Amino acid sequence: MNAAVQRIGVVGLGAMGAGIAQVAIEAGFDVVGREVSAELGEAARDRIEHFLARKAEKGERTRDEADAALARLRTTVELTDLADCDLVIEAIVEELAAKRALFAELDRLCRADAVLATNTSALSVTELAAATRTPERVVGMHFFNPAPLMPLVEVVRAELSSDVAVATALEVVERLGKVAVPCHDTPGFVVNRVLIPLLNDCVRVLDEARVTPEALDTAMTNGAGWPMGPCTLLDLVGIDVHVHASEALYEKLREPRLAPPPRLVAMRNAGLLGRKSGRGFYSHGA
């Protein structure tokens, strides 16, 4: 397995995947980003170009540096174009069957010395690795959203991950300028294992203490020192994203605090998803 990573593949160029691709090209890596259609790939490239241009306008980097970074990104619809990547990071829909099918295909297409990583936030890296013939080269690299701004990456060792694969992931995280926290494969890893039940408790308190979202956020920012209130955070993350992750953790551990509160499930079902839909606990109109 080659620890000297130069070319990174990113599968899935949604909010997370595009953010990961942006961080990688800014750090000097060549990136091949794969989407299911050319239109989605171009849309992701346009978003990345927009963010790089804003950095240039703010003086955070020169226009030449922004242009050079964008030139290191190539988008494709073909998984075969990832065959020569040193590291491939999967950032597709958070569904076990879809991810396992993708890992089986990547295992067949990619070089034997390439590391395969998943950006999953709640699924078992070990179960994903089991879809391959070479589970020793599979690790978790859980970036936090938005990837260009959030410093943390959880580097997850699955049951059969090799020391070399983990070391490769840790070295890449360092070169990306991020903060790595190595951990073993357990439901929710580190942050979400603590944060998801805590946010669920916060939502339950809304009804039990009969406070408003504004009052709860004020209480937690001023009384507990949180930089952002729980309702504001849930709107930012996405109610649907939180409910999905909460359900996945509850399925694995069956701890009552992990089950999403009925209020969040009802909001998800009503399309009150937070910032992405324009309304959640708060209104986010233009």
Phi and psi restraints in degrees (value plus and minus 20) as a CYANA .aco file:
   2 ASN   PHI    -112.9   -72.9
   2 ASN   PSI      97.4   137.4
   3 ALA   PHI    -103.2   -63.2
   3 ALA   PSI     -34.7     5.3
   4 ALA   PHI    -107.0   -67.0
   4 ALA   PSI      61.7   101.7
   5 VAL   PHI     -97.4   -57.4
   5 VAL   PSI     109.5   149.5
   6 GLN   PHI    -141.9  -101.9
   6 GLN   PSI     -55.7   -15.7
   7 ARG   PHI    -138.1   -98.1
   7 ARG   PSI     104.9   144.9
   8 ILE   PHI    -133.6   -93.6
   8 ILE   PSI     113.4   153.4
   9 GLY   PHI    -118.7   -78.7
   9 GLY   PSI     120.4   160.4
  10 VAL   PHI    -145.8  -105.8
  10 VAL   PSI     100.7   140.7
  11 VAL   PHI    -122.7   -82.7
  11 VAL   PSI      95.8   135.8
  12 GLY   PHI      79.4   119.4
  12 GLY   PSI      92.2   132.2
  13 LEU   PHI    -136.2   -96.2
  13 LEU   PSI      21.9    61.9
  14 GLY   PHI     -94.5   -54.5
  14 GLY   PSI    -177.6  -137.6
  15 ALA   PHI     -77.2   -37.2
  15 ALA   PSI     -66.0   -26.0
  16 MET   PHI     -92.5   -52.5
  16 MET   PSI     -69.2   -29.2
  17 GLY   PHI     -82.5   -42.5
  17 GLY   PSI     -62.1   -22.1
  18 ALA   PHI     -84.4   -44.4
  18 ALA   PSI     -58.2   -18.2
  19 GLY   PHI     -83.8   -43.8
  19 GLY   PSI     -61.5   -21.5
  20 ILE   PHI     -84.3   -44.3
  20 ILE   PSI     -64.1   -24.1
  21 ALA   PHI     -80.7   -40.7
  21 ALA   PSI     -61.8   -21.8
  22 GLN   PHI     -82.5   -42.5
  22 GLN   PSI     -65.9   -25.9
  23 VAL   PHI     -79.5   -39.5
  23 VAL   PSI     -60.5   -20.5
  24 ALA   PHI     -89.1   -49.1
  24 ALA   PSI     -63.5   -23.5
  25 ILE   PHI     -89.8   -49.8
  25 ILE   PSI     -52.6   -12.6
  26 GLU   PHI     -86.9   -46.9
  26 GLU   PSI     -48.3    -8.3
  27 ALA   PHI    -104.9   -64.9
  27 ALA   PSI     -21.6    18.4
  28 GLY   PHI      81.1   121.1
  28 GLY   PSI     -17.8    22.2
  29 PHE   PHI    -100.3   -60.3
  29 PHE   PSI     128.5   168.5
  30 ASP   PHI    -101.0   -61.0
  30 ASP   PSI     115.8   155.8
  31 VAL   PHI    -147.8  -107.8
  31 VAL   PSI     113.2   153.2
  32 VAL   PHI    -130.8   -90.8
  32 VAL   PSI      93.7   133.7
  33 GLY   PHI    -123.6   -83.6
  33 GLY   PSI     108.0   148.0
  34 ARG   PHI    -131.0   -91.0
  34 ARG   PSI     108.7   148.7
  35 GLU   PHI    -145.4  -105.4
  35 GLU   PSI     147.0   187.0
  36 VAL   PHI     -98.1   -58.1
  36 VAL   PSI     -36.6     3.4
  37 SER   PHI    -161.5  -121.5
  37 SER   PSI     133.3   173.3
  38 ALA   PHI     -82.0   -42.0
  38 ALA   PSI     -53.7   -13.7
  39 GLU   PHI     -84.8   -44.8
  39 GLU   PSI     -63.3   -23.3
  40 LEU   PHI     -86.7   -46.7
  40 LEU   PSI     -57.6   -17.6
  41 GLY   PHI     -83.5   -43.5
  41 GLY   PSI     -63.5   -23.5
  42 GLU   PHI     -86.6   -46.6
  42 GLU   PSI     -58.2   -18.2
  43 ALA   PHI     -82.6   -42.6
  43 ALA   PSI     -60.8   -20.8
  44 ALA   PHI     -85.9   -45.9
  44 ALA   PSI     -62.7   -22.7
  45 ARG   PHI     -81.2   -41.2
  45 ARG   PSI     -60.3   -20.3
  46 ASP   PHI     -83.5   -43.5
  46 ASP   PSI     -61.0   -21.0
  47 ARG   PHI     -83.4   -43.4
  47 ARG   PSI     -63.2   -23.2
  48 ILE   PHI     -84.1   -44.1
  48 ILE   PSI     -62.9   -22.9
  49 GLU   PHI     -80.1   -40.1
  49 GLU   PSI     -60.3   -20.3
  50 HIS   PHI     -81.3   -41.3
  50 HIS   PSI     -66.6   -26.6
  51 PHE   PHI     -86.8   -46.8
  51 PHE   PSI     -57.3   -17.3
  52 LEU   PHI     -86.4   -46.4
  52 LEU   PSI     -59.3   -19.3
  53 ALA   PHI     -83.8   -43.8
  53 ALA   PSI     -59.3   -19.3
  54 ARG   PHI     -83.6   -43.6
  54 ARG   PSI     -58.9   -18.9
  55 LYS   PHI     -82.6   -42.6
  55 LYS   PSI     -60.0   -20.0
  56 ALA   PHI     -85.0   -45.0
  56 ALA   PSI     -60.0   -20.0
  57 GLU   PHI     -84.3   -44.3
  57 GLU   PSI     -53.7   -13.7
  58 LYS   PHI    -104.8   -64.8
  58 LYS   PSI     -22.9    17.1
  59 GLY   PHI      58.9    98.9
  59 GLY   PSI      -6.1    33.9
  60 GLU   PHI     -97.2   -57.2
  60 GLU   PSI     -39.5     0.5
  61 ARG   PHI    -178.9  -138.9
  61 ARG   PSI     142.4   182.4
  62 THR   PHI     -99.7   -59.7
  62 THR   PSI     142.3   182.3
  63 ARG   PHI     -80.9   -40.9
  63 ARG   PSI     -59.3   -19.3
  64 ASP   PHI     -82.8   -42.8
  64 ASP   PSI     -60.0   -20.0
  65 GLU   PHI     -85.7   -45.7
  65 GLU   PSI     -60.9   -20.9
  66 ALA   PHI     -83.9   -43.9
  66 ALA   PSI     -63.5   -23.5
  67 ASP   PHI     -84.7   -44.7
  67 ASP   PSI     -60.5   -20.5
  68 ALA   PHI     -85.6   -45.6
  68 ALA   PSI     -57.8   -17.8
  69 ALA   PHI     -84.4   -44.4
  69 ALA   PSI     -66.5   -26.5
  70 LEU   PHI     -82.5   -42.5
  70 LEU   PSI     -53.5   -13.5
  71 ALA   PHI     -86.2   -46.2
  71 ALA   PSI     -38.6     1.4
  72 ARG   PHI    -104.6   -64.6
  72 ARG   PSI     -20.5    19.5
  73 LEU   PHI    -124.7   -84.7
  73 LEU   PSI     108.1   148.1
  74 ARG   PHI    -144.9  -104.9
  74 ARG   PSI     111.3   151.3
  75 THR   PHI    -125.1   -85.1
  75 THR   PSI     133.4   173.4
  76 THR   PHI    -173.7  -133.7
  76 THR   PSI     143.2   183.2
  77 VAL   PHI    -127.8   -87.8
  77 VAL   PSI     -22.1    17.9
  78 GLU   PHI    -122.8   -82.8
  78 GLU   PSI     103.7   143.7
  79 LEU   PHI     -84.0   -44.0
  79 LEU   PSI     -48.6    -8.6
  80 THR   PHI     -82.5   -42.5
  80 THR   PSI     -41.6    -1.6
  81 ASP   PHI     -91.4   -51.4
  81 ASP   PSI     -27.9    12.1
  82 LEU   PHI    -112.9   -72.9
  82 LEU   PSI     -18.7    21.3
  83 ALA   PHI     -80.3   -40.3
  83 ALA   PSI     -49.3    -9.3
  84 ASP   PHI    -122.9   -82.9
  84 ASP   PSI      -6.0    34.0
  85 CYS   PHI     -97.7   -57.7
  85 CYS   PSI     127.8   167.8
  86 ASP   PHI    -102.9   -62.9
  86 ASP   PSI     -48.1    -8.1
  87 LEU   PHI    -164.1  -124.1
  87 LEU   PSI     114.1   154.1
  88 VAL   PHI    -141.6  -101.6
  88 VAL   PSI     106.6   146.6
  89 ILE   PHI    -129.5   -89.5
  89 ILE   PSI     101.9   141.9
  90 GLU   PHI    -108.8   -68.8
  90 GLU   PSI     110.2   150.2
  91 ALA   PHI    -160.1  -120.1
  91 ALA   PSI      25.6    65.6
  92 ILE   PHI    -112.4   -72.4
  92 ILE   PSI    -190.4  -150.4
  93 VAL   PHI     -73.6   -33.6
  93 VAL   PSI     123.8   163.8
  94 GLU   PHI    -101.6   -61.6
  94 GLU   PSI      45.2    85.2
  95 GLU   PHI    -150.9  -110.9
  95 GLU   PSI     108.6   148.6
  96 LEU   PHI     -78.2   -38.2
  96 LEU   PSI     -67.2   -27.2
  97 ALA   PHI     -82.2   -42.2
  97 ALA   PSI     -63.4   -23.4
  98 ALA   PHI     -85.1   -45.1
  98 ALA   PSI     -61.3   -21.3
  99 LYS   PHI     -89.1   -49.1
  99 LYS   PSI     -60.8   -20.8
 100 ARG   PHI     -83.4   -43.4
 100 ARG   PSI     -61.0   -21.0
 101 ALA   PHI     -82.5   -42.5
 101 ALA   PSI     -60.2   -20.2
 102 LEU   PHI     -86.0   -46.0
 102 LEU   PSI     -63.6   -23.6
 103 PHE   PHI     -85.0   -45.0
 103 PHE   PSI     -56.6   -16.6
 104 ALA   PHI     -81.3   -41.3
 104 ALA   PSI     -60.0   -20.0
 105 GLU   PHI     -91.1   -51.1
 105 GLU   PSI     -62.6   -22.6
 106 LEU   PHI     -82.5   -42.5
 106 LEU   PSI     -59.0   -19.0
 107 ASP   PHI     -80.4   -40.4
 107 ASP   PSI     -55.5   -15.5
 108 ARG   PHI     -96.3   -56.3
 108 ARG   PSI     -55.8   -15.8
 109 LEU   PHI    -109.1   -69.1
 109 LEU   PSI     -55.4   -15.4
 110 CYS   PHI    -102.5   -62.5
 110 CYS   PSI     136.1   176.1
 111 ARG   PHI     -75.8   -35.8
 111 ARG   PSI     130.4   170.4
 112 ALA   PHI     -84.0   -44.0
 112 ALA   PSI     -44.5    -4.5
 113 ASP   PHI    -115.0   -75.0
 113 ASP   PSI     -15.7    24.3
 114 ALA   PHI     -99.7   -59.7
 114 ALA   PSI     123.5   163.5
 115 VAL   PHI    -110.7   -70.7
 115 VAL   PSI     116.8   156.8
 116 LEU   PHI    -131.2   -91.2
 116 LEU   PSI     105.0   145.0
 117 ALA   PHI    -144.9  -104.9
 117 ALA   PSI     130.9   170.9
 118 THR   PHI    -137.3   -97.3
 118 THR   PSI     122.3   162.3
 119 ASN   PHI    -115.4   -75.4
 119 ASN   PSI      -4.6    35.4
 120 THR   PHI     -74.6   -34.6
 120 THR   PSI     126.4   166.4
 121 SER   PHI    -123.3   -83.3
 121 SER   PSI     -37.4     2.6
 122 ALA   PHI    -158.9  -118.9
 122 ALA   PSI     -35.7     4.3
 123 LEU   PHI    -106.6   -66.6
 123 LEU   PSI     141.6   181.6
 124 SER   PHI     -97.1   -57.1
 124 SER   PSI     101.3   141.3
 125 VAL   PHI     -85.5   -45.5
 125 VAL   PSI     -54.5   -14.5
 126 THR   PHI     -82.6   -42.6
 126 THR   PSI     -61.3   -21.3
 127 GLU   PHI     -87.4   -47.4
 127 GLU   PSI     -55.4   -15.4
 128 LEU   PHI     -88.4   -48.4
 128 LEU   PSI     -63.1   -23.1
 129 ALA   PHI     -82.5   -42.5
 129 ALA   PSI     -51.1   -11.1
 130 ALA   PHI     -86.3   -46.3
 130 ALA   PSI     -34.8     5.2
 131 ALA   PHI     -98.5   -58.5
 131 ALA   PSI     -28.0    12.0
 132 THR   PHI    -125.2   -85.2
 132 THR   PSI     146.3   186.3
 133 ARG   PHI    -106.6   -66.6
 133 ARG   PSI     -33.2     6.8
 134 THR   PHI    -149.4  -109.4
 134 THR   PSI      47.5    87.5
 135 PRO   PHI     -83.3   -43.3
 135 PRO   PSI     -37.9     2.1
 136 GLU   PHI     -85.1   -45.1
 136 GLU   PSI     -40.0     0.0
 137 ARG   PHI    -117.4   -77.4
 137 ARG   PSI     -11.3    28.7
 138 VAL   PHI    -122.8   -82.8
 138 VAL   PSI     111.3   151.3
 139 VAL   PHI    -157.1  -117.1
 139 VAL   PSI     149.6   189.6
 140 GLY   PHI    -120.2   -80.2
 140 GLY   PSI     118.7   158.7
 141 MET   PHI    -151.8  -111.8
 141 MET   PSI      68.5   108.5
 142 HIS   PHI    -111.4   -71.4
 142 HIS   PSI      81.1   121.1
 143 PHE   PHI    -101.4   -61.4
 143 PHE   PSI     136.1   176.1
 144 PHE   PHI    -127.6   -87.6
 144 PHE   PSI     130.6   170.6
 145 ASN   PHI    -114.6   -74.6
 145 ASN   PSI     112.6   152.6
 146 PRO   PHI    -102.1   -62.1
 146 PRO   PSI     112.9   152.9
 147 ALA   PHI     -76.8   -36.8
 147 ALA   PSI     -57.8   -17.8
 148 PRO   PHI     -85.8   -45.8
 148 PRO   PSI     -42.4    -2.4
 149 LEU   PHI    -124.4   -84.4
 149 LEU   PSI     -56.2   -16.2
 150 MET   PHI    -100.4   -60.4
 150 MET   PSI     108.6   148.6
 151 PRO   PHI     -99.9   -59.9
 151 PRO   PSI     -40.7    -0.7
 152 LEU   PHI    -104.9   -64.9
 152 LEU   PSI     119.9   159.9
 153 VAL   PHI    -153.3  -113.3
 153 VAL   PSI      99.6   139.6
 154 GLU   PHI    -102.4   -62.4
 154 GLU   PSI     101.0   141.0
 155 VAL   PHI    -120.2   -80.2
 155 VAL   PSI      92.5   132.5
 156 VAL   PHI    -125.3   -85.3
 156 VAL   PSI     103.3   143.3
 157 ARG   PHI    -108.6   -68.6
 157 ARG   PSI      96.4   136.4
 158 ALA   PHI     -98.6   -58.6
 158 ALA   PSI     157.9   197.9
 159 GLU   PHI     -78.3   -38.3
 159 GLU   PSI     -56.6   -16.6
 160 LEU   PHI    -134.3   -94.3
 160 LEU   PSI      -9.4    30.6
 161 SER   PHI     -80.1   -40.1
 161 SER   PSI     117.2   157.2
 162 SER   PHI    -101.2   -61.2
 162 SER   PSI     138.3   178.3
 163 ASP   PHI     -80.3   -40.3
 163 ASP   PSI     -56.5   -16.5
 164 VAL   PHI     -86.2   -46.2
 164 VAL   PSI     -62.9   -22.9
 165 ALA   PHI     -82.9   -42.9
 165 ALA   PSI     -63.4   -23.4
 166 VAL   PHI     -85.0   -45.0
 166 VAL   PSI     -63.5   -23.5
 167 ALA   PHI     -82.8   -42.8
 167 ALA   PSI     -57.7   -17.7
 168 THR   PHI     -82.6   -42.6
 168 THR   PSI     -66.1   -26.1
 169 ALA   PHI     -82.3   -42.3
 169 ALA   PSI     -63.0   -23.0
 170 LEU   PHI     -82.8   -42.8
 170 LEU   PSI     -59.6   -19.6
 171 GLU   PHI     -87.0   -47.0
 171 GLU   PSI     -59.1   -19.1
 172 VAL   PHI     -84.9   -44.9
 172 VAL   PSI     -63.1   -23.1
 173 VAL   PHI     -78.7   -38.7
 173 VAL   PSI     -62.2   -22.2
 174 GLU   PHI     -82.4   -42.4
 174 GLU   PSI     -64.2   -24.2
 175 ARG   PHI     -86.5   -46.5
 175 ARG   PSI     -45.2    -5.2
 176 LEU   PHI     -96.3   -56.3
 176 LEU   PSI     -29.3    10.7
 177 GLY   PHI      59.8    99.8
 177 GLY   PSI      -0.2    39.8
 178 LYS   PHI    -120.5   -80.5
 178 LYS   PSI     151.0   191.0
 179 VAL   PHI    -122.4   -82.4
 179 VAL   PSI     100.4   140.4
 180 ALA   PHI    -116.0   -76.0
 180 ALA   PSI     116.2   156.2
 181 VAL   PHI    -141.5  -101.5
 181 VAL   PSI      85.2   125.2
 182 PRO   PHI     -95.4   -55.4
 182 PRO   PSI     120.0   160.0
 183 CYS   PHI    -172.4  -132.4
 183 CYS   PSI     150.4   190.4
 184 HIS   PHI    -116.1   -76.1
 184 HIS   PSI     141.3   181.3
 185 ASP   PHI     -91.5   -51.5
 185 ASP   PSI      90.2   130.2
 186 THR   PHI    -165.9  -125.9
 186 THR   PSI     130.4   170.4
 187 PRO   PHI     -73.6   -33.6
 187 PRO   PSI     103.4   143.4
 188 GLY   PHI      62.7   102.7
 188 GLY   PSI     -25.8    14.2
 189 PHE   PHI      35.2    75.2
 189 PHE   PSI    -142.1  -102.1
 190 VAL   PHI    -124.7   -84.7
 190 VAL   PSI     -85.3   -45.3
 191 VAL   PHI     -85.2   -45.2
 191 VAL   PSI     -70.5   -30.5
 192 ASN   PHI     -89.0   -49.0
 192 ASN   PSI     -48.3    -8.3
 193 ARG   PHI     -83.8   -43.8
 193 ARG   PSI     -51.9   -11.9
 194 VAL   PHI    -109.2   -69.2
 194 VAL   PSI     -63.7   -23.7
 195 LEU   PHI     -95.5   -55.5
 195 LEU   PSI     -59.2   -19.2
 196 ILE   PHI     -82.6   -42.6
 196 ILE   PSI     -70.3   -30.3
 197 PRO   PHI     -85.1   -45.1
 197 PRO   PSI     -50.2   -10.2
 198 LEU   PHI     -86.2   -46.2
 198 LEU   PSI     -64.1   -24.1
 199 LEU   PHI     -86.1   -46.1
 199 LEU   PSI     -57.1   -17.1
 200 ASN   PHI     -81.0   -41.0
 200 ASN   PSI     -62.1   -22.1
 201 ASP   PHI     -81.6   -41.6
 201 ASP   PSI     -59.9   -19.9
 202 CYS   PHI     -80.4   -40.4
 202 CYS   PSI     -61.7   -21.7
 203 VAL   PHI     -88.2   -48.2
 203 VAL   PSI     -58.0   -18.0
 204 ARG   PHI     -83.8   -43.8
 204 ARG   PSI     -55.7   -15.7
 205 VAL   PHI     -84.7   -44.7
 205 VAL   PSI     -50.3   -10.3
 206 LEU   PHI     -72.1   -32.1
 206 LEU   PSI     -64.3   -24.3
 207 ASP   PHI    -103.6   -63.6
 207 ASP   PSI     -60.3   -20.3
 208 GLU   PHI     -87.2   -47.2
 208 GLU   PSI     -61.4   -21.4
 209 ALA   PHI    -112.0   -72.0
 209 ALA   PSI     -25.3    14.7
 210 ARG   PHI      32.5    72.5
 210 ARG   PSI      33.9    73.9
 211 VAL   PHI    -133.6   -93.6
 211 VAL   PSI     142.3   182.3
 212 THR   PHI    -104.7   -64.7
 212 THR   PSI     140.7   180.7
 213 PRO   PHI     -75.2   -35.2
 213 PRO   PSI     -59.7   -19.7
 214 GLU   PHI     -82.7   -42.7
 214 GLU   PSI     -62.3   -22.3
 215 ALA   PHI     -88.1   -48.1
 215 ALA   PSI     -60.0   -20.0
 216 LEU   PHI     -84.0   -44.0
 216 LEU   PSI     -64.1   -24.1
 217 ASP   PHI     -82.0   -42.0
 217 ASP   PSI     -60.7   -20.7
 218 THR   PHI     -82.9   -42.9
 218 THR   PSI     -61.1   -21.1
 219 ALA   PHI     -83.1   -43.1
 219 ALA   PSI     -64.6   -24.6
 220 MET   PHI     -95.8   -55.8
 220 MET   PSI     -51.6   -11.6
 221 THR   PHI     -96.4   -56.4
 221 THR   PSI     -56.0   -16.0
 222 ASN   PHI    -113.2   -73.2
 222 ASN   PSI     -46.8    -6.8
 223 GLY   PHI    -118.0   -78.0
 223 GLY   PSI     -49.2    -9.2
 224 ALA   PHI    -134.0   -94.0
 224 ALA   PSI     -23.2    16.8
 225 GLY   PHI      55.8    95.8
 225 GLY   PSI      -3.1    36.9
 226 TRP   PHI     -86.5   -46.5
 226 TRP   PSI     118.6   158.6
 227 PRO   PHI     -91.3   -51.3
 227 PRO   PSI     -39.8     0.2
 228 MET   PHI    -166.7  -126.7
 228 MET   PSI     116.9   156.9
 229 GLY   PHI     -87.9   -47.9
 229 GLY   PSI     136.5   176.5
 230 PRO   PHI     -82.2   -42.2
 230 PRO   PSI     -57.4   -17.4
 231 CYS   PHI     -91.3   -51.3
 231 CYS   PSI     -58.3   -18.3
 232 THR   PHI     -83.0   -43.0
 232 THR   PSI     -61.4   -21.4
 233 LEU   PHI     -85.7   -45.7
 233 LEU   PSI     -63.9   -23.9
 234 LEU   PHI     -83.1   -43.1
 234 LEU   PSI     -59.7   -19.7
 235 ASP   PHI     -82.4   -42.4
 235 ASP   PSI     -56.4   -16.4
 236 LEU   PHI     -90.8   -50.8
 236 LEU   PSI     -66.3   -26.3
 237 VAL   PHI     -86.0   -46.0
 237 VAL   PSI     -60.0   -20.0
 238 GLY   PHI      90.3   130.3
 238 GLY   PSI     101.1   141.1
 239 ILE   PHI     -79.5   -39.5
 239 ILE   PSI     -59.3   -19.3
 240 ASP   PHI     -85.7   -45.7
 240 ASP   PSI     -59.6   -19.6
 241 VAL   PHI     -83.6   -43.6
 241 VAL   PSI     -64.7   -24.7
 242 HIS   PHI     -84.6   -44.6
 242 HIS   PSI     -65.3   -25.3
 243 VAL   PHI     -81.1   -41.1
 243 VAL   PSI     -62.5   -22.5
 244 HIS   PHI     -81.6   -41.6
 244 HIS   PSI     -66.2   -26.2
 245 ALA   PHI     -86.5   -46.5
 245 ALA   PSI     -59.0   -19.0
 246 SER   PHI     -83.6   -43.6
 246 SER   PSI     -63.0   -23.0
 247 GLU   PHI     -83.6   -43.6
 247 GLU   PSI     -58.4   -18.4
 248 ALA   PHI     -85.4   -45.4
 248 ALA   PSI     -61.2   -21.2
 249 LEU   PHI     -88.4   -48.4
 249 LEU   PSI     -61.0   -21.0
 250 TYR   PHI     -83.5   -43.5
 250 TYR   PSI     -58.2   -18.2
 251 GLU   PHI     -80.6   -40.6
 251 GLU   PSI     -55.8   -15.8
 252 LYS   PHI    -100.1   -60.1
 252 LYS   PSI     -61.1   -21.1
 253 LEU   PHI    -129.9   -89.9
 253 LEU   PSI     -41.1    -1.1
 254 ARG   PHI      36.9    76.9
 254 ARG   PSI      10.4    50.4
 255 GLU   PHI    -108.6   -68.6
 255 GLU   PSI     107.1   147.1
 256 PRO   PHI     -74.0   -34.0
 256 PRO   PSI     -55.8   -15.8
 257 ARG   PHI     -86.2   -46.2
 257 ARG   PSI     -38.5     1.5
 258 LEU   PHI    -103.2   -63.2
 258 LEU   PSI     -39.9     0.1
 259 ALA   PHI     -89.7   -49.7
 259 ALA   PSI     114.5   154.5
 260 PRO   PHI     -84.8   -44.8
 260 PRO   PSI     115.4   155.4
 261 PRO   PHI     -81.3   -41.3
 261 PRO   PSI     126.9   166.9
 262 PRO   PHI     -73.0   -33.0
 262 PRO   PSI     -54.0   -14.0
 263 ARG   PHI     -81.6   -41.6
 263 ARG   PSI     -60.6   -20.6
 264 LEU   PHI     -90.9   -50.9
 264 LEU   PSI     -59.3   -19.3
 265 VAL   PHI     -82.5   -42.5
 265 VAL   PSI     -62.3   -22.3
 266 ALA   PHI     -84.3   -44.3
 266 ALA   PSI     -60.3   -20.3
 267 MET   PHI     -83.1   -43.1
 267 MET   PSI     -63.3   -23.3
 268 ARG   PHI     -78.9   -38.9
 268 ARG   PSI     -66.6   -26.6
 269 ASN   PHI     -85.8   -45.8
 269 ASN   PSI     -47.7    -7.7
 270 ALA   PHI    -107.4   -67.4
 270 ALA   PSI     -21.6    18.4
 271 GLY   PHI      59.1    99.1
 271 GLY   PSI      -5.2    34.8
 272 LEU   PHI    -108.9   -68.9
 272 LEU   PSI      61.7   101.7
 273 LEU   PHI    -119.0   -79.0
 273 LEU   PSI     -22.3    17.7
 274 GLY   PHI      83.4   123.4
 274 GLY   PSI    -165.0  -125.0
 275 ARG   PHI     -78.1   -38.1
 275 ARG   PSI     -58.0   -18.0
 276 LYS   PHI     -84.9   -44.9
 276 LYS   PSI     -48.1    -8.1
 277 SER   PHI    -124.7   -84.7
 277 SER   PSI     -25.0    15.0
 278 GLY   PHI      71.9   111.9
 278 GLY   PSI     -28.4    11.6
 279 ARG   PHI    -177.8  -137.8
 279 ARG   PSI     112.7   152.7
 280 GLY   PHI    -165.8  -125.8
 280 GLY   PSI    -136.4   -96.4
 281 PHE   PHI     -89.1   -49.1
 281 PHE   PSI     -48.1    -8.1
 282 TYR   PHI    -144.0  -104.0
 282 TYR   PSI     144.1   184.1
 283 SER   PHI    -109.1   -69.1
 283 SER   PSI     117.5   157.5
 284 HIS   PHI    -146.7  -106.7
 284 HIS   PSI      23.0    63.0
 285 GLY   PHI     -90.7   -50.7
 285 GLY   PSI     142.5   182.5
